[in-house]
Amino acid sequence: MSTGAGRKTRVHRERGCSPLFLIGIILMKELSIFIDESGDFGNYDYRSPYYIIAMVFHEQSEDISSPLKKLEENLSLIGFPHHCVHTGPIIRRENEYEYVSISQRRHIFNYMVSFINHVNIAYHCVHIEKKHIEDSVQAVTNLSKQISSFIRNHYQEFMNFNNVKIYYDNGQVEITKLLASVFTILLPNVEIKRVIPSDYRLFQAADLLCSMELLKLKIESSTVSESEREFFGNMRDLRKNYLKPLQRKQWI
């Protein structure tokens, strides 16, 4: 993770220590939404059949400093200080994890899961199956409808917050436009911020939850890969030890 004054500001936010703005006796509440996606808007490919968007919700007044500190300590102990966790490559032994042992990769993954289980956050995922989608326009329309429906179903809960900040890495132009249109139309006081993934553990949490949603869909369609089976051992353990505990954080 980055260092210096910029990083101090970001960690300050992650720990739920943002300034409190008082107007009379009214406490201003802020909701952060960290968004990540899995897949692309290209033609259907059986190796990448889904497009998934994961949203992680965190109320800024909720302190996450203790589990955050524990995560950093654990990663440092195994030789990965300030490491940006990329869940998909961890599971599939890709990119920077190509020469990392399965034992170490499991440690990194489990430390991140433990962090998620110990912070007061919620998440929600939407997805499309690309073989039923004709083009990117239809894909964006479908995803927009799902997110809009979710916001409308929880409108009063969203309105409990004075400000909503959306953190996204601008990975897909279509998603950037989708977020700008859906959230700013349906909710007041929305700000969209570009995020650098290595700066925010909660963005990395969205990445992990997106990957786990993909695994759940692949289990349902019997398309789990050999590398995924090797990493988790068997699908029963995957459901019992990871999918079910994480789903307790789900905002339906």
C-alpha positions as CSV (number, residue, x, y, z in Angstrom):
1,M,0.0,0.0,0.0
2,S,1.2,3.5,-0.6
3,T,2.9,5.6,2.0
4,G,3.1,9.2,3.0
5,A,0.5,11.9,3.7
6,G,-1.9,10.6,1.0
7,R,-2.0,7.1,2.5
8,K,-2.5,8.6,6.0
9,T,-5.6,10.3,4.8
10,R,-7.0,7.2,3.2
11,V,-6.3,5.0,6.2
12,H,-8.0,7.7,8.3
13,R,-11.1,7.2,6.2
14,E,-11.0,3.4,6.3
15,R,-10.8,3.4,10.0
16,G,-14.1,5.2,10.3
17,C,-12.5,8.4,11.7
18,S,-13.7,10.9,9.1
19,P,-14.5,14.4,10.5
20,L,-17.9,14.8,12.1
21,F,-19.9,17.7,10.6
22,L,-22.5,19.1,12.9
23,I,-25.4,21.4,11.9
24,G,-27.2,22.3,15.1
25,I,-27.6,18.9,16.7
26,I,-27.7,16.9,13.5
27,L,-24.9,14.4,13.0
28,M,-23.9,14.0,9.3
29,K,-23.7,10.3,8.3
30,E,-21.7,9.1,5.3
31,L,-21.9,5.8,3.4
32,S,-19.0,4.5,1.4
33,I,-19.7,2.1,-1.4
34,F,-16.7,0.2,-2.8
35,I,-17.4,-1.3,-6.2
36,D,-15.5,-4.0,-8.2
37,E,-16.5,-6.1,-11.2
38,S,-15.6,-9.5,-12.7
39,G,-15.8,-10.2,-16.5
40,D,-16.0,-8.0,-19.6
41,F,-18.5,-6.8,-22.1
42,G,-17.0,-8.7,-25.0
43,N,-18.7,-11.6,-26.9
44,Y,-19.8,-14.6,-24.9
45,D,-16.9,-17.0,-24.0
46,Y,-17.6,-20.2,-22.0
47,R,-14.4,-19.4,-20.0
48,S,-15.9,-16.1,-18.8
49,P,-19.7,-16.6,-19.0
50,Y,-20.7,-14.0,-16.3
51,Y,-20.4,-10.3,-15.7
52,I,-20.6,-9.5,-11.9
53,I,-20.7,-6.3,-10.0
54,A,-20.0,-6.4,-6.2
55,M,-20.8,-3.5,-3.9
56,V,-19.4,-3.2,-0.4
57,F,-21.2,-0.8,2.0
58,H,-19.4,0.8,4.9
59,E,-20.8,3.5,7.3
60,Q,-17.9,5.8,8.0
61,S,-18.7,6.0,11.7
62,E,-18.0,2.2,12.0
63,D,-14.4,1.7,13.2
64,I,-12.5,-1.0,11.4
65,S,-9.0,-0.1,12.7
66,S,-8.6,-3.2,14.8
67,P,-9.3,-5.8,12.1
68,L,-7.3,-3.7,9.6
69,K,-4.3,-3.7,11.9
70,K,-4.6,-7.4,12.4
71,L,-4.7,-8.0,8.6
72,E,-1.6,-5.8,8.1
73,E,0.3,-7.7,10.8
74,N,-0.6,-11.1,9.4
75,L,0.4,-10.2,5.9
76,S,3.7,-8.9,7.2
77,L,4.4,-12.0,9.1
78,I,4.3,-14.1,5.9
79,G,6.4,-11.7,4.0
80,F,3.7,-9.6,2.2
81,P,3.7,-6.2,4.0
82,H,1.4,-3.6,2.4
83,H,0.4,-6.2,-0.2
84,C,-2.6,-5.5,-2.4
85,V,-4.7,-8.6,-2.4
86,H,-6.0,-9.8,-5.8
87,T,-8.3,-12.8,-5.1
88,G,-8.8,-14.2,-8.6
89,P,-5.0,-14.5,-9.3
90,I,-4.5,-15.9,-5.8
91,I,-6.9,-18.8,-6.5
92,R,-5.7,-19.4,-10.0
93,R,-1.9,-18.8,-9.4
94,E,-1.7,-16.1,-11.9
95,N,0.2,-12.8,-12.4
96,E,2.2,-11.9,-9.3
97,Y,1.2,-15.2,-7.6
98,E,2.6,-17.4,-10.3
99,Y,5.6,-18.5,-8.1
100,V,3.9,-18.2,-4.7
101,S,3.2,-21.5,-3.0
102,I,-0.4,-22.7,-2.5
103,S,0.2,-22.5,1.3
104,Q,1.1,-18.9,1.2
105,R,-1.7,-18.0,-1.3
106,R,-4.1,-19.7,1.1
107,H,-2.7,-17.7,4.0
108,I,-3.2,-14.4,2.1
109,F,-6.7,-15.4,1.1
110,N,-7.7,-16.5,4.6
111,Y,-6.4,-13.4,6.2
112,M,-8.5,-11.3,3.8
113,V,-11.6,-13.4,4.6
114,S,-11.0,-13.0,8.3
115,F,-10.8,-9.3,7.8
116,I,-14.1,-9.2,6.0
117,N,-15.8,-11.3,8.7
118,H,-14.6,-9.0,11.4
119,V,-15.6,-5.6,10.0
120,N,-19.0,-4.2,10.1
121,I,-19.8,-4.1,6.4
122,A,-22.5,-5.4,4.0
123,Y,-22.4,-6.3,0.4
124,H,-24.6,-6.9,-2.6
125,C,-23.9,-8.5,-6.0
126,V,-25.7,-8.3,-9.3
127,H,-24.8,-10.3,-12.4
128,I,-25.7,-11.2,-15.9
129,E,-25.0,-14.4,-17.9
130,K,-23.5,-13.2,-21.1
131,K,-24.9,-16.0,-23.3
132,H,-28.4,-14.4,-22.8
133,I,-27.1,-10.9,-23.7
134,E,-26.9,-9.6,-27.3
135,D,-24.5,-6.7,-26.8
136,S,-22.9,-4.2,-24.3
137,V,-26.0,-1.9,-24.4
138,Q,-28.2,-4.7,-23.3
139,A,-25.7,-5.8,-20.7
140,V,-25.5,-2.3,-19.1
141,T,-29.3,-1.9,-19.3
142,N,-29.8,-5.2,-17.4
143,L,-27.2,-4.4,-14.7
144,S,-28.6,-0.8,-14.3
145,K,-32.1,-2.2,-13.7
146,Q,-30.8,-4.6,-11.1
147,I,-28.9,-1.9,-9.2
148,S,-31.8,0.5,-9.5
149,S,-34.2,-2.1,-8.1
150,F,-31.9,-2.7,-5.2
151,I,-31.6,1.0,-4.4
152,R,-35.4,1.5,-4.6
153,N,-36.0,-1.5,-2.3
154,H,-33.7,0.0,0.3
155,Y,-34.4,3.7,-0.5
156,Q,-35.3,4.7,3.1
157,E,-32.1,3.1,4.4
158,F,-30.0,5.0,1.8
159,M,-31.8,8.2,2.8
160,N,-30.5,7.8,6.4
161,F,-27.2,9.0,5.0
162,N,-26.4,12.6,4.3
163,N,-23.6,11.7,1.8
164,V,-22.9,8.7,-0.3
165,K,-19.4,8.2,-1.7
166,I,-18.8,5.6,-4.4
167,Y,-15.3,4.3,-4.9
168,Y,-14.5,2.6,-8.3
169,D,-11.2,2.2,-10.2
170,N,-12.7,3.1,-13.6
171,G,-11.8,-0.3,-14.8
172,Q,-14.7,-0.4,-17.3
173,V,-16.0,2.7,-19.0
174,E,-19.5,1.3,-19.2
175,I,-19.6,0.7,-15.4
176,T,-18.3,4.2,-14.7
177,K,-21.2,5.6,-16.8
178,L,-23.7,3.2,-15.2
179,L,-22.7,4.3,-11.7
180,A,-22.9,8.0,-12.6
181,S,-26.4,7.6,-14.1
182,V,-28.1,5.2,-11.6
183,F,-26.8,6.5,-8.3
184,T,-26.9,10.2,-9.0
185,I,-30.4,10.0,-10.4
186,L,-31.9,8.0,-7.5
187,L,-30.0,9.4,-4.6
188,P,-29.0,13.0,-3.5
189,N,-25.5,14.0,-2.5
190,V,-23.6,11.3,-4.4
191,E,-19.9,11.6,-5.1
192,I,-18.0,9.2,-7.3
193,K,-14.3,8.9,-6.6
194,R,-11.7,7.0,-8.6
195,V,-9.8,4.5,-6.4
196,I,-6.4,3.0,-6.6
197,P,-7.0,-0.6,-5.5
198,S,-3.8,-0.9,-3.4
199,D,-5.0,2.1,-1.3
200,Y,-8.2,0.6,0.1
201,R,-8.6,-2.7,1.8
202,L,-12.4,-2.4,1.5
203,F,-12.0,-2.2,-2.3
204,Q,-9.9,-5.4,-2.1
205,A,-12.8,-6.8,0.0
206,A,-15.2,-6.0,-2.9
207,D,-12.7,-7.9,-5.2
208,L,-12.8,-10.9,-3.0
209,L,-16.6,-10.9,-2.7
210,C,-16.9,-10.6,-6.5
211,S,-14.7,-13.6,-6.9
212,M,-16.7,-15.6,-4.4
213,E,-19.9,-14.7,-6.2
214,L,-18.4,-16.0,-9.4
215,L,-17.4,-19.2,-7.6
216,K,-21.0,-19.7,-6.4
217,L,-22.3,-19.3,-9.9
218,K,-19.7,-21.7,-11.2
219,I,-20.7,-24.3,-8.6
220,E,-24.3,-24.0,-9.6
221,S,-23.4,-24.5,-13.3
222,S,-20.8,-27.2,-12.6
223,T,-18.0,-25.2,-14.3
224,V,-15.5,-24.9,-11.4
225,S,-12.0,-25.1,-12.8
226,E,-9.2,-27.5,-11.7
227,S,-7.1,-24.7,-10.2
228,E,-10.2,-23.6,-8.2
229,R,-10.7,-27.1,-7.0
230,E,-7.1,-27.5,-6.1
231,F,-7.1,-24.2,-4.1
232,F,-10.2,-25.0,-2.0
233,G,-9.8,-28.8,-1.7
234,N,-13.5,-29.6,-2.4
235,M,-16.7,-27.8,-3.0
236,R,-18.3,-28.9,0.3
237,D,-15.5,-27.2,2.2
238,L,-15.8,-24.1,0.0
239,R,-19.5,-23.8,0.8
240,K,-19.1,-24.5,4.5
241,N,-16.0,-22.5,5.3
242,Y,-16.3,-19.6,2.9
243,L,-19.5,-19.0,1.0
244,K,-22.0,-19.5,3.8
245,P,-20.0,-17.4,6.4
246,L,-19.5,-14.6,3.9
247,Q,-23.1,-14.6,2.8
248,R,-24.1,-13.5,6.4
249,K,-22.8,-10.1,5.3
250,Q,-25.1,-10.0,2.3
251,W,-27.6,-7.1,1.9
252,I,-30.5,-8.6,0.0
